[in-house]
Amino acid sequence: LVSHRSFMPKLLLLSKSTKGWPQFQQLLVELFKFLEPFLRTAELNEPIRLMYKGTLRVLLVLLHDFPEFLCDYHFSFCDVIPTTCIQLRNLILSAFPRKMRLPDPFTPNLKVDLLPEITQLPRIRSEFIQILTLNNFKSELDMYLTTSSPASFILSLRQKLLLPNADSKKDSNSSSTSSSNNSAASFIPKYNVPLINALVLYVGNHAVEQIKTNTAQGSNPITQSTPMEIFQSLAVDLDTEGRYLFLNAIANQLRYPNAHTHYFSCVLLYLFAEAANQVYIKEQITRVLLERLITNRPHPWGLLITFIELIKNKRYDFWKHSFITCASEIERLFVSVARSCMPKSSTINK
């Protein structure tokens, strides 16, 4: 019913404006919420499998006919789609405005920072501020972004991202993992995923505004800034589960050419470069990028340019890391993905 030709187009084209978009966005969010338990555990019976395929078809229609709708509400959708649903998320993040001519990410020596679209802020209609206002979190965050104090905020940030009773959930995960073969079905997350997603977008948006101001004043310190300090702290302090969710929140902003895509691409590459003695961070960054690339197309533009930069730029020594060469099957997988992401004329120099 949601995608019926007598309903969806009329709602999205209501009065030749976007008045019907919030209502249709809410319907899709509810659809994703219904599918979430089945998708998270990968237990799809025949009716649910048909509903999932139908959902993919709806997204493909939206991607082709109403890409701006997916662009504007990408945050709301990614907030309720499980991290395991990579193709579903890729479809949403691959959307770009119809009036935009997407630069070829495979262009040799593409200067991403010189693209005119890179300075433009994307339009985000999703509500992501409200969750930050709970427990006075936003006020503390704003103070730290402005003054870099108090130091206790950054030290307690990981704890603030945990769900209530996170310790008991950790114990439950340990016992259920040992007693069940289906760890995905029994796994209980201990982090507040919507809060992590909102924090990453809010801090990144603040950083982009700060960069625009600094550029106008003749300086552009992307790396030496309070937002980057927060991101570095999270990359180091979070455990494996939390870091994976945090890196996925960053990857969710790697979309079409815009200021957010450029900034978050720089963040991922900087975190990779700075994790000199923390190979586990580099390995998780690689995992987040790779698992989004090994699915069927389409792939978000920002995802491609980030991965291409990572494997081509000698600064990152990508092909020398132990997690690339630890097994021949894994190394062949990386080479295969790298070749699919590179121009045919290019060669992979390991």
DAPE-V420015 format. One record per residue. N is the residue number from 1. RES is the residue in one letter. PHI is phi as a letter, one per 40 degrees, with the letter a starting at -180 (none if undefined). PSI is psi in radians with two decimals (999 if undefined). Layout:
# DAPE-V420015
<<N;RES;PHI;PSI> <N;RES;PHI;PSI>>
This chain:
# DAPE-V420015
<<1;L;none;-0.68> <2;V;d;-0.65> <3;S;c;0.16> <4;H;c;2.47> <5;R;c;-0.33> <6;S;c;-0.03> <7;F;b;-1.06> <8;M;d;-0.91> <9;P;c;-0.67> <10;K;c;-0.65> <11;L;c;-0.71> <12;L;c;-0.36> <13;L;b;0.36> <14;L;d;2.09> <15;S;f;0.46> <16;K;f;0.65> <17;S;a;-2.89> <18;T;b;0.37> <19;K;c;-0.55> <20;G;c;-0.08> <21;W;c;-0.79> <22;P;d;-0.67> <23;Q;c;-0.74> <24;F;c;-0.60> <25;Q;c;-0.73> <26;Q;c;-0.65> <27;L;c;-0.75> <28;L;c;-0.68> <29;V;c;-0.76> <30;E;c;-0.65> <31;L;c;-0.80> <32;F;c;-0.65> <33;K;c;-0.67> <34;F;c;-0.72> <35;L;c;-0.37> <36;E;d;-0.86> <37;P;c;-0.64> <38;F;c;-0.71> <39;L;c;-0.64> <40;R;c;-0.65> <41;T;c;-0.08> <42;A;f;0.53> <43;E;b;1.62> <44;L;b;1.90> <45;N;c;3.11> <46;E;c;-0.79> <47;P;c;-0.73> <48;I;c;-0.63> <49;R;c;-0.74> <50;L;c;-0.68> <51;M;c;-0.67> <52;Y;c;-0.77> <53;K;c;-0.67> <54;G;c;-0.66> <55;T;c;-0.72> <56;L;d;-0.73> <57;R;c;-0.69> <58;V;c;-0.78> <59;L;c;-0.65> <60;L;c;-0.68> <61;V;c;-0.77> <62;L;c;-0.71> <63;L;c;-0.63> <64;H;c;-0.76> <65;D;b;-0.52> <66;F;b;1.00> <67;P;c;-0.54> <68;E;c;-0.56> <69;F;c;-0.81> <70;L;c;-0.65> <71;C;c;-0.80> <72;D;c;-0.52> <73;Y;b;0.35> <74;H;d;-0.63> <75;F;c;-0.78> <76;S;c;-0.70> <77;F;c;-0.80> <78;C;c;-0.42> <79;D;c;-0.50> <80;V;b;-0.01> <81;I;c;2.22> <82;P;d;2.64> <83;T;c;-0.34> <84;T;c;-0.31> <85;C;c;1.28> <86;I;c;-0.74> <87;Q;c;-0.70> <88;L;d;-0.77> <89;R;c;-0.68> <90;N;c;-0.68> <91;L;d;-0.76> <92;I;c;-0.77> <93;L;c;-0.21> <94;S;c;-0.17> <95;A;c;2.50> <96;F;a;2.67> <97;P;d;2.46> <98;R;c;-0.52> <99;K;c;-0.16> <100;M;c;2.37> <101;R;c;1.89> <102;L;c;2.14> <103;P;c;2.50> <104;D;c;2.00> <105;P;c;-0.28> <106;F;c;0.06> <107;T;c;2.19> <108;P;d;2.38> <109;N;f;0.68> <110;L;c;2.18> <111;K;c;1.55> <112;V;c;-0.69> <113;D;c;-0.19> <114;L;c;-0.07> <115;L;c;2.36> <116;P;c;-0.53> <117;E;c;-0.34> <118;I;c;-0.39> <119;T;c;-0.11> <120;Q;c;2.32> <121;L;c;2.40> <122;P;c;2.66> <123;R;c;2.20> <124;I;b;1.96> <125;R;c;-0.22> <126;S;c;2.53> <127;E;c;1.96> <128;F;b;0.01> <129;I;c;-0.61> <130;Q;d;-0.77> <131;I;c;-0.45> <132;L;c;-0.36> <133;T;c;-0.23> <134;L;c;2.45> <135;N;f;0.52> <136;N;g;0.35> <137;F;c;-0.76> <138;K;c;-0.69> <139;S;c;-0.75> <140;E;c;-0.70> <141;L;c;-0.78> <142;D;c;-0.70> <143;M;c;-0.72> <144;Y;c;-0.67> <145;L;c;-0.54> <146;T;c;-0.71> <147;T;b;-0.12> <148;S;f;0.52> <149;S;a;2.78> <150;P;c;2.77> <151;A;c;-0.43> <152;S;c;-0.44> <153;F;c;-0.85> <154;I;c;-0.53> <155;L;c;-0.50> <156;S;b;0.09> <157;L;c;-0.75> <158;R;d;-0.75> <159;Q;c;-0.61> <160;K;c;-0.39> <161;L;c;-0.10> <162;L;c;2.59> <163;L;c;2.75> <164;P;d;2.53> <165;N;g;0.60> <166;A;c;-0.59> <167;D;c;-0.71> <168;S;c;-0.57> <169;K;c;-0.59> <170;K;c;-0.75> <171;D;c;-0.68> <172;S;c;-0.69> <173;N;c;-0.72> <174;S;c;-0.79> <175;S;c;-0.69> <176;S;c;-0.55> <177;T;c;-0.65> <178;S;c;-0.36> <179;S;b;0.02> <180;S;b;2.47> <181;N;c;-0.42> <182;N;c;1.50> <183;S;c;-0.54> <184;A;c;-0.67> <185;A;c;-0.57> <186;S;c;-0.14> <187;F;c;2.32> <188;I;b;2.02> <189;P;c;2.52> <190;K;b;-0.03> <191;Y;b;2.61> <192;N;c;1.63> <193;V;c;-0.81> <194;P;d;-0.61> <195;L;c;-0.72> <196;I;c;-0.79> <197;N;c;-0.78> <198;A;c;-0.71> <199;L;c;-0.80> <200;V;c;-0.81> <201;L;c;-0.71> <202;Y;c;-0.80> <203;V;c;-0.71> <204;G;c;-0.70> <205;N;c;-0.71> <206;H;c;-0.71> <207;A;c;-0.75> <208;V;c;-0.74> <209;E;c;-0.70> <210;Q;c;-0.70> <211;I;c;-0.71> <212;K;c;-0.70> <213;T;c;-0.79> <214;N;c;-0.63> <215;T;c;-0.71> <216;A;c;-0.45> <217;Q;c;0.03> <218;G;g;0.14> <219;S;b;2.73> <220;N;a;1.17> <221;P;c;1.44> <222;I;c;-0.73> <223;T;c;-0.73> <224;Q;c;1.37> <225;S;a;2.81> <226;T;c;-0.76> <227;P;d;-0.74> <228;M;c;-0.57> <229;E;c;-0.72> <230;I;c;-0.79> <231;F;c;-0.72> <232;Q;c;-0.70> <233;S;c;-0.75> <234;L;c;-0.70> <235;A;c;-0.59> <236;V;c;-0.75> <237;D;c;-0.53> <238;L;c;2.65> <239;D;c;-3.06> <240;T;d;-0.79> <241;E;c;-0.86> <242;G;c;-0.69> <243;R;c;-0.66> <244;Y;c;-0.76> <245;L;c;-0.68> <246;F;c;-0.80> <247;L;c;-0.59> <248;N;c;-0.64> <249;A;c;-0.64> <250;I;c;-0.80> <251;A;c;-0.45> <252;N;c;-0.24> <253;Q;c;0.07> <254;L;c;1.55> <255;R;b;-2.32> <256;Y;c;2.92> <257;P;d;2.02> <258;N;a;3.08> <259;A;c;-0.64> <260;H;c;-0.76> <261;T;d;-0.81> <262;H;c;-0.79> <263;Y;c;-0.86> <264;F;c;-0.47> <265;S;c;-0.77> <266;C;c;-0.66> <267;V;c;-0.86> <268;L;c;-0.78> <269;L;c;-0.65> <270;Y;c;-0.76> <271;L;c;-0.65> <272;F;c;-0.80> <273;A;c;-0.65> <274;E;c;-0.27> <275;A;c;1.03> <276;A;d;-0.87> <277;N;b;0.20> <278;Q;b;1.30> <279;V;c;-0.50> <280;Y;c;-0.54> <281;I;c;-0.78> <282;K;c;-0.68> <283;E;c;-0.71> <284;Q;c;-0.65> <285;I;c;-0.78> <286;T;c;-0.72> <287;R;c;-0.82> <288;V;c;-0.70> <289;L;c;-0.78> <290;L;c;-0.76> <291;E;c;-0.36> <292;R;c;-0.33> <293;L;c;-0.38> <294;I;c;-0.05> <295;T;c;2.98> <296;N;c;2.67> <297;R;c;2.76> <298;P;c;2.77> <299;H;b;2.40> <300;P;d;2.47> <301;W;d;-0.80> <302;G;c;-0.58> <303;L;c;-0.77> <304;L;c;-0.83> <305;I;c;-0.52> <306;T;c;-0.80> <307;F;c;-0.69> <308;I;c;-0.74> <309;E;c;-0.69> <310;L;c;-0.71> <311;I;c;-0.32> <312;K;c;-0.66> <313;N;c;2.12> <314;K;c;-0.28> <315;R;d;-0.55> <316;Y;c;-0.18> <317;D;f;0.75> <318;F;d;-0.81> <319;W;c;-0.09> <320;K;c;-0.09> <321;H;c;2.55> <322;S;c;-0.55> <323;F;c;-0.19> <324;I;c;-0.68> <325;T;b;0.16> <326;C;c;-0.44> <327;A;a;2.51> <328;S;c;-0.61> <329;E;c;-0.73> <330;I;c;-0.74> <331;E;c;-0.72> <332;R;c;-0.63> <333;L;c;-0.79> <334;F;c;-0.75> <335;V;c;-0.72> <336;S;c;-0.80> <337;V;c;-0.72> <338;A;c;-0.73> <339;R;c;-0.63> <340;S;c;-0.35> <341;C;c;-0.05> <342;M;b;2.70> <343;P;d;2.62> <344;K;c;-0.49> <345;S;c;-0.24> <346;S;c;2.70> <347;T;b;2.69> <348;I;c;2.00> <349;N;c;1.83> <350;K;c;999>>
